[in-house]
Amino acid sequence: MSSVDAFGLDGRVAFVSGGGGAIGSAIAAALGSAGARVVISEISEERGEEAAEKVRALGVESFAVTVDATVEAQAEMAVARAVETFGRIDIMVNAVGGGAGKVIFDAQDYPRDAWDWILELNLRSTLVATQAVVRQMITAGQGGRIVNISSVRAQLGINSGYSAYVAAKGAVSSLTRQWATEWAKYGITVNAIAPTFVDTPQVAMLLGDPAFKAGVVGRIPLGRVGETGDLVGAVIFFASGASSFVTGQILGIDGGLTATQ
């Protein structure tokens, strides 16, 4: 196999949890363009179908299933549907998350309901969906690739009232290392990407504030916020044979932000 061929995903099946969001749909399309058949797991039926159609437009098979990734029975149903349709799951990407900019509170006053919501959205969704997929991978006995989405905020604090978000993403990074250790014996690798701000509709209000955006960009050596396309190369690497000896790693995709801290 050539070094370029190692990045191909022909014959693989990818399961993208949160695959209808801005980041998830970009990742789903990239996996499809690399040759994978793609299952879109998404809480919004409309967004899920739109993402699946974009993958199908690339000439590969894809379908969407409407799922709340924090609910065990729904996650199990989505996995069963994927295996019933495509026979296996080789790759799982956790793209459910975010929400930090919607619940900003001082640490000493951070309310329980906001805390619980952020941890459900970013941490429980990753736990529940991954457990469902990995049980199937272990049963199949063919190994697999898990790719989580953490954040630079797992490593760096920020003076913006993000207590729950940094806690959740810190846990995602720690779980990435723990799962990599536990599941290595099954041939399953577990890695994560850790982006800085990515320009998506979810953070449009924050980035629409010129002072806030200037503050963010001013801390990033490459002088801009991220785009969804900046994330897909790393995901393809972690999902492919090119990373067969890489596990338990968290790759910063941050324009050099963490290098300056």
FENVEN-V317545 format. One record per residue. N is the residue number from 1. RES is the residue in three letters. PSI is psi in whole degrees, 0 to 359 (* if undefined). Layout:
# FENVEN-V317545
n:N res:RES psi:PSI
n:N res:RES psi:PSI
This chain:
# FENVEN-V317545
n:1 res:MET psi:132
n:2 res:SER psi:165
n:3 res:SER psi:327
n:4 res:VAL psi:318
n:5 res:ASP psi:334
n:6 res:ALA psi:339
n:7 res:PHE psi:354
n:8 res:GLY psi:152
n:9 res:LEU psi:24
n:10 res:ASP psi:133
n:11 res:GLY psi:353
n:12 res:ARG psi:158
n:13 res:VAL psi:126
n:14 res:ALA psi:138
n:15 res:PHE psi:114
n:16 res:VAL psi:107
n:17 res:SER psi:123
n:18 res:GLY psi:28
n:19 res:GLY psi:358
n:20 res:GLY psi:352
n:21 res:GLY psi:177
n:22 res:ALA psi:313
n:23 res:ILE psi:314
n:24 res:GLY psi:319
n:25 res:SER psi:325
n:26 res:ALA psi:319
n:27 res:ILE psi:317
n:28 res:ALA psi:316
n:29 res:ALA psi:322
n:30 res:ALA psi:318
n:31 res:LEU psi:319
n:32 res:GLY psi:320
n:33 res:SER psi:336
n:34 res:ALA psi:358
n:35 res:GLY psi:355
n:36 res:ALA psi:145
n:37 res:ARG psi:141
n:38 res:VAL psi:129
n:39 res:VAL psi:124
n:40 res:ILE psi:114
n:41 res:SER psi:120
n:42 res:GLU psi:138
n:43 res:ILE psi:334
n:44 res:SER psi:117
n:45 res:GLU psi:319
n:46 res:GLU psi:311
n:47 res:ARG psi:322
n:48 res:GLY psi:315
n:49 res:GLU psi:322
n:50 res:GLU psi:317
n:51 res:ALA psi:318
n:52 res:ALA psi:322
n:53 res:GLU psi:323
n:54 res:LYS psi:323
n:55 res:VAL psi:316
n:56 res:ARG psi:328
n:57 res:ALA psi:343
n:58 res:LEU psi:355
n:59 res:GLY psi:17
n:60 res:VAL psi:158
n:61 res:GLU psi:141
n:62 res:SER psi:147
n:63 res:PHE psi:161
n:64 res:ALA psi:147
n:65 res:VAL psi:133
n:66 res:THR psi:119
n:67 res:VAL psi:140
n:68 res:ASP psi:110
n:69 res:ALA psi:351
n:70 res:THR psi:357
n:71 res:VAL psi:118
n:72 res:GLU psi:313
n:73 res:ALA psi:323
n:74 res:GLN psi:320
n:75 res:ALA psi:317
n:76 res:GLU psi:320
n:77 res:MET psi:317
n:78 res:ALA psi:319
n:79 res:VAL psi:317
n:80 res:ALA psi:320
n:81 res:ARG psi:319
n:82 res:ALA psi:315
n:83 res:VAL psi:322
n:84 res:GLU psi:322
n:85 res:THR psi:314
n:86 res:PHE psi:353
n:87 res:GLY psi:348
n:88 res:ARG psi:168
n:89 res:ILE psi:123
n:90 res:ASP psi:331
n:91 res:ILE psi:136
n:92 res:MET psi:129
n:93 res:VAL psi:129
n:94 res:ASN psi:103
n:95 res:ALA psi:16
n:96 res:VAL psi:136
n:97 res:GLY psi:192
n:98 res:GLY psi:211
n:99 res:GLY psi:354
n:100 res:ALA psi:319
n:101 res:GLY psi:349
n:102 res:LYS psi:344
n:103 res:VAL psi:80
n:104 res:ILE psi:117
n:105 res:PHE psi:151
n:106 res:ASP psi:144
n:107 res:ALA psi:320
n:108 res:GLN psi:346
n:109 res:ASP psi:13
n:110 res:TYR psi:121
n:111 res:PRO psi:150
n:112 res:ARG psi:320
n:113 res:ASP psi:320
n:114 res:ALA psi:318
n:115 res:TRP psi:311
n:116 res:ASP psi:320
n:117 res:TRP psi:314
n:118 res:ILE psi:319
n:119 res:LEU psi:325
n:120 res:GLU psi:312
n:121 res:LEU psi:319
n:122 res:ASN psi:329
n:123 res:LEU psi:308
n:124 res:ARG psi:321
n:125 res:SER psi:319
n:126 res:THR psi:316
n:127 res:LEU psi:306
n:128 res:VAL psi:312
n:129 res:ALA psi:320
n:130 res:THR psi:318
n:131 res:GLN psi:317
n:132 res:ALA psi:317
n:133 res:VAL psi:315
n:134 res:VAL psi:325
n:135 res:ARG psi:320
n:136 res:GLN psi:319
n:137 res:MET psi:318
n:138 res:ILE psi:316
n:139 res:THR psi:318
n:140 res:ALA psi:330
n:141 res:GLY psi:27
n:142 res:GLN psi:15
n:143 res:GLY psi:194
n:144 res:GLY psi:174
n:145 res:ARG psi:126
n:146 res:ILE psi:131
n:147 res:VAL psi:118
n:148 res:ASN psi:160
n:149 res:ILE psi:108
n:150 res:SER psi:217
n:151 res:SER psi:156
n:152 res:VAL psi:337
n:153 res:ARG psi:353
n:154 res:ALA psi:339
n:155 res:GLN psi:328
n:156 res:LEU psi:134
n:157 res:GLY psi:167
n:158 res:ILE psi:141
n:159 res:ASN psi:62
n:160 res:SER psi:16
n:161 res:GLY psi:35
n:162 res:TYR psi:30
n:163 res:SER psi:311
n:164 res:ALA psi:320
n:165 res:TYR psi:314
n:166 res:VAL psi:326
n:167 res:ALA psi:315
n:168 res:ALA psi:313
n:169 res:LYS psi:328
n:170 res:GLY psi:321
n:171 res:ALA psi:322
n:172 res:VAL psi:317
n:173 res:SER psi:318
n:174 res:SER psi:319
n:175 res:LEU psi:324
n:176 res:THR psi:314
n:177 res:ARG psi:319
n:178 res:GLN psi:313
n:179 res:TRP psi:321
n:180 res:ALA psi:321
n:181 res:THR psi:315
n:182 res:GLU psi:323
n:183 res:TRP psi:1
n:184 res:ALA psi:324
n:185 res:LYS psi:344
n:186 res:TYR psi:5
n:187 res:GLY psi:21
n:188 res:ILE psi:123
n:189 res:THR psi:149
n:190 res:VAL psi:119
n:191 res:ASN psi:171
n:192 res:ALA psi:153
n:193 res:ILE psi:151
n:194 res:ALA psi:86
n:195 res:PRO psi:161
n:196 res:THR psi:198
n:197 res:PHE psi:130
n:198 res:VAL psi:133
n:199 res:ASP psi:97
n:200 res:THR psi:166
n:201 res:PRO psi:332
n:202 res:GLN psi:330
n:203 res:VAL psi:15
n:204 res:ALA psi:321
n:205 res:MET psi:317
n:206 res:LEU psi:311
n:207 res:LEU psi:345
n:208 res:GLY psi:348
n:209 res:ASP psi:110
n:210 res:PRO psi:322
n:211 res:ALA psi:318
n:212 res:PHE psi:313
n:213 res:LYS psi:320
n:214 res:ALA psi:323
n:215 res:GLY psi:320
n:216 res:VAL psi:307
n:217 res:VAL psi:325
n:218 res:GLY psi:339
n:219 res:ARG psi:355
n:220 res:ILE psi:114
n:221 res:PRO psi:325
n:222 res:LEU psi:357
n:223 res:GLY psi:26
n:224 res:ARG psi:165
n:225 res:VAL psi:169
n:226 res:GLY psi:160
n:227 res:GLU psi:158
n:228 res:THR psi:325
n:229 res:GLY psi:341
n:230 res:ASP psi:343
n:231 res:LEU psi:337
n:232 res:VAL psi:329
n:233 res:GLY psi:317
n:234 res:ALA psi:322
n:235 res:VAL psi:317
n:236 res:ILE psi:318
n:237 res:PHE psi:309
n:238 res:PHE psi:334
n:239 res:ALA psi:346
n:240 res:SER psi:176
n:241 res:GLY psi:345
n:242 res:ALA psi:338
n:243 res:SER psi:30
n:244 res:SER psi:338
n:245 res:PHE psi:26
n:246 res:VAL psi:121
n:247 res:THR psi:151
n:248 res:GLY psi:20
n:249 res:GLN psi:145
n:250 res:ILE psi:113
n:251 res:LEU psi:117
n:252 res:GLY psi:131
n:253 res:ILE psi:84
n:254 res:ASP psi:16
n:255 res:GLY psi:18
n:256 res:GLY psi:5
n:257 res:LEU psi:307
n:258 res:THR psi:340
n:259 res:ALA psi:340
n:260 res:THR psi:355
n:261 res:GLN psi:*
